[in-house]
Amino acid sequence: MTQDMNKIMLQMNNVVLVFVTMLVALVGGCAAPGKIAPPSQSHSAKQQLTHNYCYQYLYGEYGTTSDYRRALQWCRRGANEGIASSQALLAELHFFGLGIPQDYYKAMYWYEQAAEQSHTHAQFMLHHMLSDGLGTLPDGSRAIQWLELSAASGHSQAQMLLETQGAR
């Protein structure tokens, strides 16, 4: 009975992780296929396709099911090519431990790479990680800087958080 309960709890935990990841991406997260970068950056068709596969395998889009192993392969490829949205999605895989062991240090690294390219969700997640000391020592002043930058770039969750904290 205890082993069955442990299996059920593990399955429920995985379902919750997938749900939270999808919610984060839908509410303020990474770009969907076709929207891989801000207008100031241009990507080749190959880079666009790389990111599309990263996104597709992570979220199970276009008739596929989520496949974290494949998502990891495509997201790594896109991240290494400098595609900010792929970097942010790779960070999500590490942050939530989707298909790989959870690793806040690697998540922090990839969020920073994407945030430096003005990826607003990565900036927002850096605020979260720096505020809570996930993968780094807590740093309130840097956390607020990333939050303000994310909000100024139009990230709705960052804007709401700033308003509720009265930091504006």
Secondary structure, DSSP 8 states (H G I E B T S, - for coil): -HHHHHHHHHHHHHHHHHHHHHHHHHHH----TT--S-TT----HHHHHHHHHHHHHHHT-TT----HHHHHHHHHHHHHTT-HHHHHHHHHHHHHTSSS---HHHHHHHHHHHHTTT-HHHHHHHHHHHHHTSSS---HHHHHHHHHHHHHTT-HHHHHHHHHHT--
